[in-house]
């Protein structure tokens, strides 16, 4: 995801004038001349197409858009950590970090590789830190580079949120919500919330990024996605995130509709060991719940011959074999309704908490907050069916 370019110094000027109340004091605080600061504010007003300050004998009085944008600008400046960083440098470094090479970053941004080299080199000098190491045609981030990527990503997220809030104040529904969706959320819960949201907020774009918890947690921390949906983890593993439980999912045993196990009266855990299993990887909650289920029944979990987290792949494997899996019925609702797959209750109860995960300290825009409200509303029917 390529970040749009922001003129960081314009936002530094805005935050300073809001904080100090006058051009003179603000210019002195951020080491700019008064004409340069005045020009920065004027350009930002032109870009936003609104007045940010009322000029008068008593100083500069911030308008509502300035009051909306200033806290976001201050948070972004804190994440960037240096007043010497330019928007061009920031965009170039983020593109390089995400693409992994100058050639790929050039393709993603439309900038030349030479321009990216120069911008990243200037950024390194401005910060006094080596940010990347070359590995052939690719680059890897140094530890300092990794910290800067996260800070810069969060800064961009704050500025995007601030601009969305100003647009909403202007009556222009705008902005973008990026959702990290783990498998269960993609079945019905998330689509239902999106369907209602786009009707109420037609000008706000929605992007869904699919992945596992491990694949999505990094982009969430870096500000590339706004919230993540799926099975919650132990609090100790996500101490820099906020987990909001929404409903309980009760996975069931899933198999093809003519599976031999269906002809067994009250199958026990021992019966389950007679068939091959398809389960997600060892580090997933569902795998842990499956193992715990069998151990609670006095059986040791068998070898898993096929490790797979794709519901589409699991469905095809189930249809062509005697394999079993443990999944939420909601993820295979169409196949169950058409009776090509069947479910049985597990020999011991299995339950996992599904919810919304956000960054600690994240401040949603009104549109993002509205989407979360819709997510919680949409979870009601899903939860009722899963518990029935």
N, C-alpha and C positions, 0 to 999 in steps of 0.2 A: 504494500500500500504506500503510494508515494505521497508525501506531505505537500500541501500547497505552500507557497512561499509567503512568509510574513516579514515585514520590515520590523525587526525587533526593536529598533531604536524609537520608532513611532510609539510603540506600546510603553516603552520606558518613559518617554516624555509624557504620555497620558497619565500614567500612574503617579508620576512626580507632581504634576500640576494638581491632580485631585487631592493628593496628600498634603501639599504645601499651600494650595489656594492662590498662588500667584506665580507668574512666569519668572519673576526675578528670583524668588527663593527656590523654585524648581530647577531653574537653569544652574544655579549655584550648586545645588545638591547633586546633580548628575553630570557636572562639568561640561555643560553645553553653553554656547552663547545664547542670549535671548532670541536673536533672529532665527537661529537654527532650531531652537525649541518651538518657536511660534510657527515656523514652516512645517515642522514635523506634525504638529497638531492639525494644521490646515490640510495637509495631505491626507491625514487619517480621516478627517471629516469628509473630504472629497471622496475617499474610497468607500466610506460607509454611507454617504449621502444623507448625513444628518449633522446637526449642530451638537458638539460635545460640551461646549462651555458658553455661558452667557458672560460677555465681557462688560465690565463696569468699573467705576471709580474704586470700588472696594476690592477689586481683584477678579479672579476667574471663578465663576460659580458653575459647578458641573451640572449638566442636564441629566435626565434619567438614563439615556444611553451610556453616558460616561460612568455613572454610578454602577451600571450593570457590568460594564467592561473592565473597570479599574481593578476589582478584586481578582478577576481572571488574569489580567495582565501582571499583577503583583505575584500571583502564584506561578505564572509562567517564568517570570524573571528569576524567582527563587529556584525553580527547577533547572534553568539554564546555568545559573551560578556564576555568570560573568557578564559584565556590561560590554565586553569587547567582542562578543560573538555577534555575527551578522546573520540575517535570515538566510542569505545565500549559502553561507558556510553550514548552517544548521541543516538546511534541506539537503545539501550535497552529502553530508556525513550520514544522515539518516538513510538516504538512498543507497549509499555504499554499504552500510552495515546490513541492510536488508537484502541487497542483491548479492553481496559476497565478492564482487569484482567491479573494477572500474568500467569494464565493457558492459556488463549487465546493468549497472547503475546508469550509464549513459543512455542505454536503450529505454530504461524505465522513465527517465526524466526528460529525455530529448536534449539534454546538455551534452557537450562534447566531453570525451574522457579527459582531455587536457584541462578543461574548465573545472572538472570535478577534482582532479589532482591538485590544481592550484588552490581551490577552496578548502579542501581537507588539509593541505599543507599549511595554509594561512591559519586555519582553526587550531592546528597543533601548536603553532607559534604563539597565537593569542592566549592559549590556555597554559602553555609551558608544559605540555604533556604529549608523550607519544601515544597516539590513539589506535594505530593499526600497524600490523606487521605483514609484509608481503610473503606469500607462499606460492611461488610460481606466478600464475596469472590471477590467483585469488588473493584475498586478504583475510586475516583474522583480527579480531579486536583484542587489544590489550585489556588488562583489568580496568585501567582508566577509561578506555574506550567503551567498555561495557557499561560502566557507570554513567558515562555521558549519554549514551544512546537512550538509556532509560529516562534520564532527566530531560533530554530533548524531546522524546516522545510524549512525556507527560506535559511538557510545556506546550507542545502543539495541540494536545487534547484540550488544554485549558483555553487556548486562544480560539479554537474552533467552537467550543461551548460558548464563549463570550460573544462571538459573532452571531451565533444562532439565537442567543437571547436578545441581542440588539435587533435582529431581523424580526423576531416575534413581536417586539415592542413596536416596530414599524408597521406591523400588520402583514408582514411578508412571511408566511409560514416557510421556514427554511431549516436547513441543518441535516444531519445524518446520524442515524443510530446504528452502531455496529455490534452485532450480537454473536458471541461465541456459543455455538450449539453443540452440546454433547448428544449422543445418540437418542436417548429417550425423549428429549425435548423436541426433536424434529418430527416425531410421529404425529402428534395432534395438538399438543399444548401450545407450542410456539406458532405454528401456522394459524391457529384460531386467534391468538392475540394480534398477530400481524394483520389479519383480515379486518379486524375491528379498528385497528390503529390507523390504517391507511385511509379508511373512510373519514375518520375524525380529523386526521392530520395529513391531507393530500399533498402538501408541499414538503413534507419531511421524508427523506429517503431512508430506506431500511436495507442494511446489508447483513447477510448471515454467513458466518465463517464456521464451517464444520470441522470438528476435531475431537480428540480425547481431552481429558483434563490436563494431561501433561503437555499436549500440543497448544492448548489455548491459554494456559495460565501465564506463560511468558508474555504473549501479546497483550493480555489484560494488564499485567503489571507495567508494561511499557507504554500503555495508553493507546495502542492500536485498536483494541476493541473496548467497548464501554461496559459490557456486562456479560456474564457467562451463565449458562443454564445447564443443569444436570444434577447428577448425584453428588451430594455434599461429602466432604472429607472430614477427617478428624481435625478439630480446631488447631491442634499443635502443628499440623502440616501446612496450614494456611494462615499463619498469624498476621500476615500483612494484607489479608483480605477480609471482607465482611460477608458472612454466609447467612442468607435469609431463607429459612425452611418454608416451603410452600405446601407440599403434600407428601403423602407416603405412597410409595409404589410397592406392590406386592408381586414380585416375579413368580411365574409358574413354569412347570415343566412343559416344554414344547417339543412336538414330534409330528411326523406326517400322519395324515388322517387314518391310514390303515395300519398303523404301527402295532406290532404284537403286544406291546405293553398295555394297550387299551383293552385287551381281552382279559387282563388279569384283574381279579377282584381285590380291591384294596392293596395295590402294589406297595411293597416296603422299600426301604433304602437298599436292601440287598438286591432286589430286582433291578434297581437302577445300574448296578455294577455289571450287568450282563450286556450292556450296550455301549458303543463308543460315545464320547462326549465332544461337543464343540463348545469351547468357552473362550472368553477374552483373556488377555494376558494376566500374568500373576500379580501385577501391581494394580489391578482394578478392583473396586469395591465388590462388583458382582461376583468375581472369582472368589474373593474372600468369603462372601455370603454363602456361595455354593459349597465351599470347603467346610464352613462352619455348620451348614445344614446337615451334611453327611456325618460329620463327627458327632453332632448332637444325637444322631440316630445310631451311634455306635459303629459306624463304618469309616474306614480310611478313604479319602478321596482317591479315585483311580487316576491313572495316567491320562492326560488330555492329549490326544493325538493331533487334533487340529485346534490351534489357537487363532481366533478370529473375532474381530469386533465389528465387522460389517454386517448389518442386518440383512442386506440384500444377498450377500454371499452365504450367510448362515441359512437363509430360507431355501436357496437352491440345494445346498448340501443336505438339509433335512429331507427335502422332497425326494432325493435320490438315494437315501440310505436309511438305516435303522438308528441313526445317531439321535442323541437327545441334546437339548440345551436348556438353559434357564434364562428366561427373558420376560420382560413385561408384556402382557397380552396386548397392551396398547400399541406396541411396536409392530405387531403382526395382525392388527385388527382386520384388514381386508382379507388376508389369507384365512383367518379363523372364521370370518363371516361367510366366506365362499367354501368353507369346509375342505380346504386342501391341507390345512394343518389343524392340529388338535392340541389341547392343553389338559394337564392334570394338576391337581394341587400338589405341592411338594410334601414330602413325608414329615417335614418340620417347617413351621412358619418362617418365611423369608420376607424381610421388609427393608427398604432403603429410603432414605430421606432425599427428596428432590427439591431443589430450590434455586435461588438467584445468588450469584456471587459477584461482588464488585470490589474495587480497590478500596483499601482503608483511606478515608479522607476524601473520597470521590463526592463531588457535588453535582448531581444531575441537573440538566437543564429542565425547564417545564415540560418539554416534549418527552425527554427521557423519563422523567418522573411519571408522566401520563402513561407511557408504555409499560412501566413496572406495575402500575395500578391495573392495567388491562391484563397483564400476565397473571396477577393474583386472582383476578376475576375469572379468567379462562381456566384456571386450575381447578375451580370448584366442580364442574361436571366431570372432568377427567378423574379427579380424586374419588367422586361418588361411584363411578363405574369400576374403578380399580378395586374399591373396597367391597363391592357387591359380590 
